[in-house]
Amino acid sequence: MSRALTTYEDFKRSWMRITAKGRHASLDAIYEDLGRRGSKSTLQKYRVALLKELSDKGAEILPATIPPDMVPLIEEFFTKSVAIAGEVYQSHRKDLERQLEQAFTERTDVEENLKESERIRREQASLIESLQDDKEKLQASVHTKNTNLIAMSEKKAVLESEIESQRKLHERELEHISQEAGARYQSLKDRLEGVQRQANDEKTRADKAVKQADNNADHFLLQIEDERRRSAHVEANDKATIQRLESQLHISQKREDGLAMKFSKAEERFFALQGSFDSLKESSAKEVQMLTLELSECKSDIKWLERQAVELQEAREHLVNELDRIKSSSQSAASERPAKE
């Protein structure tokens, strides 16, 4: 089974974490911090590359200790700052190398021209008699070459001066970047302290809110107790109403019995007056109709009372269910309160 790959960025983060804990970032410590991933040779190669990168960007070693909470911020800030400084440095360095290369090229051309002049002089020495007429031309050419050499020397001096000024400018820029890094570090530290103070304030407000919640819970329990007493009172009223309706139902039943007896007596009277039915037909019919209406009214009253009894029973069941719900709510609230505390 092959080992998990370890990248250069993993190595740098592990280095920062170990240094932040105040320990020496050895290869063994980094190897353990990475979960025993990668080989020691790979870690050594990354270590050499990191030291070379830091050396190229103006730093030789990392700080000995770093606050653990500041590691991500400093790592990001350090990476970006070093990257920006490295880009500026590489840009200036490439420009200077290009100018130096151009100067060396021109110098090579001048040296070749000087060599050509020396060769011509040697040829002049051997051919002075035959080339006397060309002597002045050659001397003029030599004079021109010497002038060009002087100009190139002056140009070289100017380039060296520019290189020196660029070096000083680069040093000033690095110092400015270091100052900005220190200022940003102080700013981040101040922001961290502000965040900590804000967290403490939030904790204080949270504690106050918890206390207020406890007070509200006590108030809510008092309200539940009031509601329980009110429910008990309503239940007592319901019982009284049921008793009253039962008594009314009993009275109605008695009334119905009385009406039945009255109807029976009327019926006896009807049979007794059967002989005088023709003469008393009209009055008897009215009385029978009246008794029938009374009986119908009694039956209607009985049905109404029965409906009232059913409605009262449903209301009673609803109140009992509501009371059970209130009791269960109060019990759950009482069980949640110790859990919060």
C-alpha positions in Angstrom: 0.0 0.0 0.0 1.5 3.3 -1.1 2.1 6.2 1.3 -0.2 9.3 1.2 1.5 12.2 -0.6 2.7 15.2 1.4 2.8 18.5 -0.4 5.2 21.4 0.2 2.2 23.5 1.6 1.5 20.7 4.2 5.1 20.8 5.3 5.0 24.6 5.8 1.7 24.5 7.8 3.1 21.7 10.0 6.3 23.8 10.5 4.1 26.7 11.6 2.0 24.6 14.0 5.0 23.1 15.7 6.7 26.4 16.1 3.5 28.0 17.5 3.6 25.4 20.3 7.1 26.5 21.2 8.8 23.2 20.1 11.6 22.6 17.7 10.4 21.8 14.2 12.6 18.7 13.6 12.0 16.2 10.8 10.7 13.7 13.3 8.3 16.2 14.9 7.0 17.2 11.5 6.7 13.6 10.4 4.5 12.8 13.5 2.5 16.0 13.1 1.7 15.0 9.5 0.4 11.7 10.6 3.5 9.7 9.5 2.9 10.7 5.9 5.7 11.1 3.4 9.3 10.0 3.6 12.1 11.6 5.6 14.0 12.4 2.3 11.0 14.2 1.0 10.6 16.2 4.2 14.3 17.0 4.2 13.9 18.3 0.6 11.0 20.5 1.6 13.0 21.8 4.6 15.9 22.8 2.4 13.4 24.4 -0.1 11.7 26.3 2.7 15.0 27.6 4.2 16.1 28.7 0.7 12.7 30.4 0.1 13.0 32.3 3.4 16.6 33.2 2.6 15.7 34.5 -0.8 12.8 36.6 0.7 14.9 38.2 3.5 14.3 35.8 6.4 16.6 33.1 7.7 14.4 31.3 10.3 10.9 31.4 11.6 10.1 33.0 15.0 10.6 30.7 18.0 7.1 31.0 19.4 3.8 32.2 18.0 0.5 32.5 19.8 -1.7 29.5 18.7 -4.7 31.7 18.0 -2.6 33.9 15.7 -1.1 31.1 13.6 -3.7 31.2 10.8 -3.6 35.0 10.6 0.2 35.3 10.7 0.6 32.4 8.3 -1.7 34.0 5.8 -0.2 37.5 6.3 3.4 36.1 6.2 2.7 34.2 3.0 1.1 37.2 1.3 3.8 39.7 2.5 6.6 37.4 1.5 4.9 36.7 -1.9 4.5 40.5 -2.6 8.1 41.3 -1.5 9.4 38.4 -3.5 7.5 39.5 -6.6 8.9 43.1 -6.3 12.4 41.7 -5.6 12.3 39.3 -8.5 11.1 42.1 -10.8 13.9 44.4 -9.8 16.4 41.6 -9.9 15.3 40.6 -13.5 15.6 44.2 -14.7 19.1 44.5 -13.2 20.2 41.1 -14.6 18.9 42.1 -18.0 20.8 45.4 -17.8 23.9 43.6 -16.6 23.6 41.1 -19.4 23.3 43.9 -21.9 26.3 45.7 -20.4 28.3 42.5 -20.5 27.3 42.0 -24.1 28.4 45.5 -25.0 31.6 44.9 -23.1 32.2 41.7 -25.0 31.7 43.6 -28.3 34.1 46.3 -27.1 36.7 43.7 -26.1 36.3 42.0 -29.5 36.7 45.4 -31.2 39.9 46.0 -29.1 41.2 42.6 -30.1 40.5 43.5 -33.7 42.3 46.8 -33.2 45.4 45.0 -31.8 45.3 42.6 -34.7 45.2 45.5 -37.0 48.1 47.2 -35.2 50.2 44.1 -35.5 49.3 44.0 -39.1 50.2 47.7 -39.4 53.6 47.0 -37.8 54.4 44.3 -40.3 52.8 46.2 -43.2 53.8 49.7 -42.3 55.8 50.3 -45.4 53.1 48.9 -47.8 50.2 50.4 -45.8 51.6 53.8 -44.9 48.7 55.4 -46.7 46.2 53.5 -44.6 47.9 54.4 -41.3 45.9 57.6 -40.7 42.7 55.8 -41.4 43.6 53.0 -39.0 44.6 55.5 -36.4 41.3 57.3 -36.8 39.5 54.0 -36.4 41.5 53.2 -33.3 40.6 56.6 -31.9 37.0 56.0 -32.6 37.2 52.6 -30.9 38.9 54.2 -27.9 36.1 56.8 -27.7 33.5 54.0 -27.8 35.4 52.2 -25.1 35.4 55.3 -22.9 31.7 55.7 -23.5 31.1 52.1 -22.6 33.1 52.5 -19.4 31.1 55.5 -18.5 27.9 53.6 -19.3 29.2 50.8 -17.1 29.8 53.2 -14.2 26.3 54.6 -14.7 24.8 51.0 -14.6 26.7 50.2 -11.5 25.4 53.4 -9.9 21.9 52.4 -10.9 22.4 48.9 -9.5 23.5 50.4 -6.2 20.6 52.7 -6.1 18.2 49.9 -6.9 19.8 47.8 -4.1 19.3 50.6 -1.6 15.7 51.1 -2.9 15.1 47.4 -2.4 16.4 47.6 1.2 14.2 50.5 1.9 11.2 48.7 0.5 12.0 45.6 2.6 12.3 47.8 5.7 9.0 49.5 4.8 7.3 46.1 4.4 8.7 44.9 7.7 7.3 48.1 9.4 3.9 47.5 7.8 4.0 43.9 8.9 4.6 45.0 12.5 1.8 47.6 12.3 -0.6 45.0 10.9 0.4 42.5 13.6 -0.3 45.1 16.2 -3.6 45.9 14.5 -4.5 42.2 14.4 -3.6 41.9 18.1 -5.8 44.9 19.0 -8.6 43.4 17.0 -8.2 40.1 18.8 -8.3 41.8 22.1 -11.5 43.7 21.0 -13.1 40.4 19.9 -12.2 38.9 23.3 -13.8 41.8 25.1 -16.8 41.6 22.9 -17.0 37.8 23.7 -16.9 38.6 27.4 -19.7 41.2 27.0 -21.7 38.6 25.1 -21.2 36.1 27.9 -22.3 38.6 30.4 -25.4 39.4 28.4 -26.1 35.7 28.0 -25.8 35.2 31.7 -28.3 38.0 32.2 -30.6 36.4 29.6 -30.4 33.0 31.5 -31.3 34.7 34.7 -34.2 36.5 33.0 -35.3 33.2 31.5 -35.3 31.6 35.0 -37.4 34.5 36.2 -39.7 34.1 33.3 -39.9 30.3 34.0 -40.9 31.1 37.6 -43.6 33.5 36.3 -44.8 30.9 33.8 -45.1 28.3 36.6 -47.1 30.8 38.6 -49.3 31.3 35.6 -49.7 27.5 35.2 -50.7 27.3 38.8 -53.3 30.0 38.3 -54.5 28.2 35.2 -54.7 25.0 37.2 -56.8 26.7 39.9 -58.9 28.3 37.1 -59.4 24.9 35.5 -60.4 23.4 38.8 -62.9 26.2 39.2 -64.3 25.7 35.7 -64.5 21.9 36.4 -66.4 22.6 39.6 -68.7 24.9 37.7 -69.2 22.2 35.0 -70.0 19.7 37.7 -72.5 22.2 39.2 -74.0 22.8 35.8 -74.2 19.1 35.1 -76.0 18.5 38.4 -78.3 21.4 37.6 -79.1 20.0 34.2 -79.6 16.5 35.7 -82.0 18.0 38.2 -83.8 19.8 35.4 -83.8 16.5 33.5 -85.3 14.8 36.6 -87.9 17.5 36.9 -88.7 17.1 33.2 -89.1 13.4 33.6 -91.4 14.0 36.5 -93.3 16.5 34.4 -93.5 14.0 31.7 -94.9 11.5 34.1 -97.3 14.0 35.4 -98.4 14.8 31.8 -98.7 11.1 31.2 -101.0 10.8 34.2 -102.8 13.9 33.1 -103.2 12.3 29.7 -104.5 9.2 31.3 -107.0 11.1 33.3 -108.0 12.9 30.2 -108.4 9.7 28.5 -110.6 8.4 31.3 -112.5 11.6 31.1 -112.9 11.1 27.4 -114.3 7.6 27.9 -116.6 8.9 30.7 -117.9 11.6 28.4 -118.3 9.2 25.5 -122.1 9.5 25.9 -122.0 13.2 25.6 -119.5 13.1 22.8 -121.7 14.8 20.3 -122.5 17.8 22.5 -119.0 18.1 23.9 -117.1 17.1 20.7 -115.9 20.6 20.0 -114.6 21.3 23.5 -113.2 17.8 23.8 -111.3 18.2 20.6 -109.8 21.4 21.8 -108.8 19.9 25.1 -107.3 16.9 23.3 -105.4 19.2 20.9 -104.1 21.2 23.9 -103.0 18.0 25.7 -101.3 16.8 22.5 -99.5 20.1 22.1 -98.4 19.9 25.8 -97.2 16.4 25.3 -95.3 17.5 22.1 -93.7 20.4 24.0 -92.7 18.0 26.8 -91.1 15.7 24.3 -89.3 18.7 22.7 -88.1 19.8 26.2 -86.8 16.3 26.9 -84.9 16.2 23.5 -83.5 19.7 24.2 -82.4 18.6 27.7 -80.8 15.5 26.2 -78.9 17.6 23.7 -77.8 20.0 26.5 -76.6 17.0 28.5 -74.5 15.8 25.5 -73.1 19.2 24.9 -72.2 19.5 28.6 -70.6 16.1 28.5 -68.5 17.2 25.5 -67.5 20.5 27.1 -66.6 18.5 30.2 -64.4 16.2 28.2 -62.8 19.2 26.4 -62.0 20.9 29.7 -60.5 17.6 31.1 -58.3 17.3 28.0 -57.3 20.9 28.2 -56.4 20.4 31.9 -54.3 17.3 31.0 -52.5 19.3 28.3 -51.8 22.2 30.7 -50.5 19.6 33.3 -48.2 17.9 30.8 -46.9 21.4 29.6 -46.2 22.4 33.2 -44.4 19.1 33.8 -42.3 19.4 30.6 -41.4 23.0 31.5 -40.5 21.9 35.0 -38.3 19.1 33.6 -36.6 21.5 31.1 -35.7 24.1 33.7 -33.3 21.8 35.7 -31.7 20.8 32.4 -31.0 24.4 31.6 -29.6 25.1 35.1 
